[in-house]
Amino acid sequence: MAWLLDIEQLLGLTSVIVTVVSLLLAAAALRSRTAVHRALRAWRMPLWPLPRWS
């Protein structure tokens, strides 16, 4: 892909892709925390999306 775009376009495209993936991940995590599931949740991170200070 680097040979098709100049550096500014490549950086812009990369930032858009990273932002979209992060938003999809956050939406999926929030949905999984609020949705009623039949199965027991195996893993939870307390106070998500706040960082863990340990």
C-alpha atoms as an extended CHARMM CRD file, in Angstrom:
* protein
*
        54  EXT
         1         1  MET       CA              0.0000000000        0.0000000000        0.0000000000  PROA      1               0.0000000000
         2         2  ALA       CA              2.9450000000        2.3090000000        0.5990000000  PROA      2               0.0000000000
         3         3  TRP       CA              3.7660000000        2.3480000000       -3.0920000000  PROA      3               0.0000000000
         4         4  LEU       CA              0.2310000000        3.5360000000       -3.9740000000  PROA      4               0.0000000000
         5         5  LEU       CA             -0.0360000000        6.5240000000       -1.6220000000  PROA      5               0.0000000000
         6         6  ASP       CA              2.2320000000        9.3020000000       -0.4730000000  PROA      6               0.0000000000
         7         7  ILE       CA              3.1040000000        9.5240000000        3.2140000000  PROA      7               0.0000000000
         8         8  GLU       CA              0.3800000000       12.0450000000        4.1560000000  PROA      8               0.0000000000
         9         9  GLN       CA             -2.3730000000        9.9550000000        2.5990000000  PROA      9               0.0000000000
        10        10  LEU       CA             -0.9600000000        6.7810000000        4.1280000000  PROA      10              0.0000000000
        11        11  LEU       CA             -0.8670000000        8.3690000000        7.6030000000  PROA      11              0.0000000000
        12        12  GLY       CA             -4.3930000000        9.7080000000        7.1650000000  PROA      12              0.0000000000
        13        13  LEU       CA             -5.7260000000        6.3360000000        6.0780000000  PROA      13              0.0000000000
        14        14  THR       CA             -3.9330000000        4.5670000000        8.9210000000  PROA      14              0.0000000000
        15        15  SER       CA             -5.3410000000        6.9680000000       11.5120000000  PROA      15              0.0000000000
        16        16  VAL       CA             -8.8660000000        6.4820000000       10.1630000000  PROA      16              0.0000000000
        17        17  ILE       CA             -8.5060000000        2.6900000000       10.2800000000  PROA      17              0.0000000000
        18        18  VAL       CA             -7.1210000000        2.7420000000       13.8350000000  PROA      18              0.0000000000
        19        19  THR       CA             -9.9470000000        5.0460000000       14.9650000000  PROA      19              0.0000000000
        20        20  VAL       CA            -12.6470000000        2.8660000000       13.3970000000  PROA      20              0.0000000000
        21        21  VAL       CA            -11.2190000000       -0.3090000000       14.9180000000  PROA      21              0.0000000000
        22        22  SER       CA            -10.9900000000        1.3350000000       18.3470000000  PROA      22              0.0000000000
        23        23  LEU       CA            -14.5760000000        2.5800000000       18.1490000000  PROA      23              0.0000000000
        24        24  LEU       CA            -15.8480000000       -0.8400000000       17.0690000000  PROA      24              0.0000000000
        25        25  LEU       CA            -13.9680000000       -2.5020000000       19.9030000000  PROA      25              0.0000000000
        26        26  ALA       CA            -15.3330000000       -0.0370000000       22.4550000000  PROA      26              0.0000000000
        27        27  ALA       CA            -18.8880000000       -0.4440000000       21.1400000000  PROA      27              0.0000000000
        28        28  ALA       CA            -18.6140000000       -4.2340000000       21.2730000000  PROA      28              0.0000000000
        29        29  ALA       CA            -17.2470000000       -4.1350000000       24.8240000000  PROA      29              0.0000000000
        30        30  LEU       CA            -20.0180000000       -1.8060000000       25.9950000000  PROA      30              0.0000000000
        31        31  ARG       CA            -22.6540000000       -3.9370000000       24.2940000000  PROA      31              0.0000000000
        32        32  SER       CA            -21.3170000000       -7.1100000000       25.8490000000  PROA      32              0.0000000000
        33        33  ARG       CA            -21.4460000000       -5.4810000000       29.2900000000  PROA      33              0.0000000000
        34        34  THR       CA            -25.0410000000       -4.2840000000       28.9030000000  PROA      34              0.0000000000
        35        35  ALA       CA            -26.5820000000       -7.1140000000       26.8880000000  PROA      35              0.0000000000
        36        36  VAL       CA            -28.2210000000      -10.0130000000       28.5990000000  PROA      36              0.0000000000
        37        37  HSD       CA            -26.3200000000      -13.1590000000       27.7700000000  PROA      37              0.0000000000
        38        38  ARG       CA            -27.3050000000      -16.7420000000       28.3170000000  PROA      38              0.0000000000
        39        39  ALA       CA            -23.7670000000      -17.7320000000       29.1970000000  PROA      39              0.0000000000
        40        40  LEU       CA            -21.9230000000      -16.6000000000       32.2870000000  PROA      40              0.0000000000
        41        41  ARG       CA            -19.3740000000      -13.8850000000       31.6200000000  PROA      41              0.0000000000
        42        42  ALA       CA            -15.9280000000      -15.3560000000       31.9640000000  PROA      42              0.0000000000
        43        43  TRP       CA            -13.9150000000      -12.1500000000       32.2700000000  PROA      43              0.0000000000
        44        44  ARG       CA            -14.6300000000       -8.5880000000       33.3620000000  PROA      44              0.0000000000
        45        45  MET       CA            -12.4060000000       -5.5730000000       33.7120000000  PROA      45              0.0000000000
        46        46  PRO       CA            -13.6390000000       -3.3560000000       36.5360000000  PROA      46              0.0000000000
        47        47  LEU       CA            -14.2530000000        0.3230000000       35.7580000000  PROA      47              0.0000000000
        48        48  TRP       CA            -13.7010000000       -0.1140000000       32.0190000000  PROA      48              0.0000000000
        49        49  PRO       CA            -12.7910000000        2.1160000000       30.0710000000  PROA      49              0.0000000000
        50        50  LEU       CA            -10.7840000000        3.7490000000       32.8530000000  PROA      50              0.0000000000
        51        51  PRO       CA             -7.1650000000        2.5930000000       32.9190000000  PROA      51              0.0000000000
        52        52  ARG       CA             -6.0710000000        0.0530000000       35.4650000000  PROA      52              0.0000000000
        53        53  TRP       CA             -3.5750000000        1.5470000000       37.9410000000  PROA      53              0.0000000000
        54        54  SER       CA             -1.5540000000       -1.2970000000       39.3140000000  PROA      54              0.0000000000
